[in-house]
Every structure is written in structure tokens, then in C-alpha cells.
Amino acid sequence: MTNPGSPGQLSVSVVRRHDCSHAPLAIDAIVRVAEQLGLDIRVEDVVIATDDEAKAHRCLGSPTVFVAGNDVEPEARARTEFGVT
């Protein structure tokens, strides 16, 4: 569910392993809440396969959700234990 960004559009990234069963649920919830709030969003589904990719995308676990580049879990923002989990 990726589409080109437009001005004023909020960027949401879901970083996940290919077999993450929670990612579709997370994406559906994000879209549903955005619609309820009348937000214009772009959801990027980022599939990772290696620890290097996890580190590059700051993935602490699958799925990890970022809104406007920030992890949705504030306490996770300072953590560095990235990996494909």
C-alpha cells in the first residue's frame, strides 16, 4: 500500500519481516484510524530480511511503525538492539 507522497501528507512506515502476521493488522489499523481522523497518509510497507537491513531501518521488532520518521513507541527511540526478530 505505497503511493507517491503529496504535500501535507503524513508518512507512515511499517518495517517488518516477510512472515510477520501482525503487519497486515497494523496497517489496517493505521489506515482505519487515519480515515476516522480525516488524515491524509501514505503507508509504506518495508520488508526486511537481514540484520543489516533492520539496522538501516531502525527495526527493533516486527513490525516496527514509524510516523513522520519517528518510532511510535517513544521509549524505543533511544534503543539500538536492531535485528530481524
Helices and strands as residue ranges (DSSP letters): E 10-17, H 23-37, E 41-48, H 51-56, E 64-67, E 70-71, G 74-76
